[in-house]
Amino acid sequence: THEERTKILELVSRALNDGKSINDFKTLLQEKYPDLLLYLKPSSYLSDDVKDYMASYKLNKIADTFSLHLSDFAGEIDCLQFDTRGSILYSLKKSVASPYFLWFDGLGIEWIDMLLEKVNDVDPSIALAGVDIGTAVLPTITKVNMDKADPETISEKKIDDLDTLSHIKDKSDCNYFSIVAKQFELIGIIARRIVETIKAHANMEVIVTADHGMSRMAAKGFHLTQGVTPPSKSDVFNHGRYCELPSETTPITVSNTKKDGKIIAFCTHNHFTFSGYAPGEVHGGASPEELLVPVLHFARVNKHSTVSKFIDYKLASSEVFLGSDGNAVLTVKTDEPASSLVVDFKGKIISGTSLDQKTWVVKLPGLLAGNSYIIHIYPNSLLTQREETIIVKRKGLIVDDDL
């Protein structure tokens, strides 16, 4: 029941604060509350630094503890390494023949893996065409991000259940662990909404994104850290997560912030001096969980497809070699003929080339010799959580002993 899940979260939080590890009760949770383990699972779609940060963020969120180390870590993440969400959506609008766009309020990168797993649970035949990470617009509030969005990338009114829940606007239910349990339940509902939309628009490709993410750590920091004095004559908003300057040319000397025009937003979990109460999660700042949002691309439904089950596969070798073009070639053999095969590498979907429908060759760019990488392989583009580890090598010189 919801009450039991809430109690489990409370007990796990207490155990984490007592120095226990999730691994201490992983087997029990797998039986009693697998959604909690799914939420805490390291992401398959984030770059290494962001993946490490979000893993720590999620653990602190469940423990409901504030960490200055985590806050400093947030400030070290270079979110500008990612394209803007707007540029990603514009590119999809131009490259996809008939896209249908779904916006979810508050659906930050913390939910990517859980949401895709839930979509797969609802309908394993749903094909994932791509996962991108983009930056929202500062300040990370709904009005600004929706006002600046290209109207052609908004197919229907945004869905705001997650944002409303996370703010704990219902003051009659301020049990934090109950809210987290409801968030997990809501991700399942969002997954069903996505699948329903895909099936209702079978001739279109569905793109899922968000206006901004949410931050429990910023809400905790609001109560546990001393606010920073805002620049003179500026206006402070959203529990101090950002302020608006009198003009774009106003000089500023505020560390751990990003500036965009007249807006200054905190990259850490600090805040400008502001009075109020933050019972749940907040946004408006530039920490990774607020600023980075997913762009999930689902392929159109093939009404004539007879595929109803996953096709198993094996790697020709877990060792791949760099070619002269800088790409590493991976060979995959499927047990049965497949109509397509793609590899998910750090959130990028790379299509394979068929040699005989049972042998597929995939060229993977950007790998470094001596490193190992985790990838996902999707025969027939069907989602699965199975992971493969490949090891990158460079071919040595061939020496002719007869010379």
Secondary structure, 3 states (H helix, E strand, C coil): CHHHHHHHHHHHHHHHHCCCCHHHHHHHHHHHCHHHHHHHCCCCCCCHHHHHHHHHHHHHHHHCCCCHHHHHHHHHCCHHHCCEHHHHHHHHHHHCCCEEEEEECCCCHHHHHHHHHHHHHHCCCCEEEEEEEEECCCCCCHHHHHHCCCHHHCCCCCECHHHHHHCCCCCCCCCHHHHHHHHHHHHHHHHHHHHHHHHHCCCCEEEEEECCCCEHHHHHHHHHCCCECCCCCCEEEHHHCEEECCCCCCCCCCCCEEEECCEEEECCCCCECCCCCCCCCECCCCCHHHHEEEEEEECCCCCCCCCCCCCCEEECCCEEEECCCCCEEEEEEECCCCCCEEEEECCEEEECEECCCCEEEEEECCCCCCCEEEEEEEECCECCCCCEEEEEEECCCCCCCCC
